[in-house]
């Protein structure tokens, strides 16, 4: 079966920066998306900052980093308009596919770029942002990241984080809890009136890393109607693994299906943000992953994990 994929997270735009796609040797390029069978790719503007304690007065402010990344994204979409077309709705994704284009979905990794201003969120939406992580691996104005320390891991959202959750619901921006503390995820589950996602996370029961999600949290995301995009980073799939093996991704998929249900599964490759060597190289190898999963999942479930579940969440959060 020739599957079409929706991948909920890659860091390509930030990682390659000003390097044109023609010279980019990373996991994701328009050509590799085409060869791999992409239906839609979420491109995160990753707001790469220093740890809060190490920030210097002349560092570029997070909001300016957002603007700079956004310009790179817009430029690339312009250059590759023969292949990629922006999608702001599920109707756009369908129309793009019909016309032979791969949909490009704009997302943000780390709402530190809001700098505590709720109005920036409206600007993001106007610019086409349709999903955002509340934070990355550092504390920000919204809350606290995952941690090995139980007390820190239990910390919930700050008041501004709760305001952002409510406003994202109103605007129709998908809330992404990857990188968040367990307490923060519970707060989102309680507050959000819409499905929410972990765009690029794996199962902690199979790989004991604080970036991975406990069975309870997997269940909460599933119950919200949201999805978990399985991350392809070796160290999130198997403890200390420097390679990404297809069989490890399959194990996480089957575990999440067991704990949160088949409706809670998607892919969140983290391409161009991960350093492990991949058994299937890069995006162009996605059909190899699908072929392995087909041995365990019937066609209807393959369709759900490859694109159907992600489309359902998008429809519910974005509207039509
Ligand atoms: Zn990430």
Boltz pocket constraint, residues with backbone or C-beta under 6 A from the ligand:
constraints:
  - pocket:
      binder: B
      contacts: [[A, 109], [A, 178], [A, 179], [A, 200], [A, 273]]
      max_distance: 6.0
